[in-house]
Amino acid sequence: MQALFPDPDRSYYQRQVEQATGLPLRAVQRELDRLTQAGLLFRREEGNRVYYQVNRDHLLFPEFQSLTLKSAPLPQRIRHDLLEEPGVRLALITPDRRHVLAVVRGSRRSLPTSLHGLELEVVSGELFLERLGAGDPELTAVLREGRDLLGRRDDVLWRHIEAAGFEVLREPGVP
């Protein structure tokens, strides 16, 4: 639930949930089936992949999401809050776990300067790419040693990160 509920509008396939939870695939399949039977998840098949998505319309969704977030580690709660903000493209937590770099569409959004006690630096995608191209040492350190908080690797910024030679790890629990 901690892998799915912070980002309820996204569909995940079984292997993504397996990777995020560290559980064996059979255990993941069993739990996803239970949550689907309870009506908390939707299930759909595409080819040989089975996708799951949270059912926001389930009567108990707000309570389950609230309980899941209350018991989740701090990075998962930050992940949820950032995913609720429109325009956040990617977010990286620094190795010291005291700073988060959030990249947004357009100019700086009205995000706070701190989130759950961590300092939040918000930059535009354009500024992020400028810093990446210039080899900014602070950004380089975050890309080498930080962790991806969102797991949304379909944004074009990730192609630039990969082309620059960085393999950013995902925060544990992030599909």
Secondary structure, DSSP 8 states (H G I E B T S, - for coil): -TTTTTSTTS-EEHHHHHHHH---HHHHHHHHHHHHHTTSEEEEEETTEEEEEE-TTSTTHHHHHHHHHHHS-HHHHHHHHHHTSTTEEEEEE-TTSSEEEEEESSS--S--SEETTEEEEEEEHHHHHHHHHHT-HHHHHHHHH-EESS--TTSHHHHHHHHTT---EE-TT--
